[in-house]
C-alpha cells in the first residue's frame, strides 16, 4: 500500500501455484467506499480488513 494525501493504491499479489484468499488490515484514515479493483477481482472491506481471492500467479490493483 502507498498513499499520497487522499489517494491510495494497494497492490496484492498471489505468487503461489493455487488460488489464495488474502486478508490484511487497511489504513484507518481512508474512506474505502469508492475503492476500485482495476483487474476485476471481487474484494470486500469490512471491519478494517480487506479480503480478496486471487487466482494462481495473479495480482490486483485497488485504488481510492
N, C-alpha and C positions, 0 to 999 in steps of 0.2 A: 504494500500500500504506500502511495505517495500522495501528499496533499500540498496544495498551494492556495492559500486563502480559503475560499469556499469551494474550490474544486478538489476532487479526489479521484484517483484511479487505483483499482485493485486488480492485480494480475494473479490468477490462480492457475496452477499447473498440476496435471496428473501425468507424471513421467513413468508411471507403472505399466505393467503388462496386462492389467484388467481394470474395468471401471471402478471408480472410487467415489465415495461420498465424503466430502470435505466440509469441515465445520471449523470456524475460527471467529474470535471476537472482532467487532468493528469499533471504530473510534466513537466515543460518546458525543463529540461536538458537532456531528454532521446530521443533516436531515436526509434519511435514506428513502423517502417516499418517491423520489424521481430517479432512483438508481436504474441504470440501463445496462443490460448484457449485450455486448456487441457481436457475439457469435451465436446467439440464440439459445444458450443453455439456460434452463429454468433454475432460479435460485430463490431463496427466501431470506428475509432478515427479521428475526423475532427475538425479543428479549436480549438485544445486544450481540446476537450471534448470526453470522451469515452461514447458510447451508447451501451447498451445491453438489450435484453429482456430475462427474465428468467421465467421458469415455477414455479408453486407453490412449496414451500419448496425445493428450489434447490440452487446450488451455482456454481460458475465458478472460475477457477484459470487462470489468464493471466500472462505470463512471458515474459521477454525480454532476 
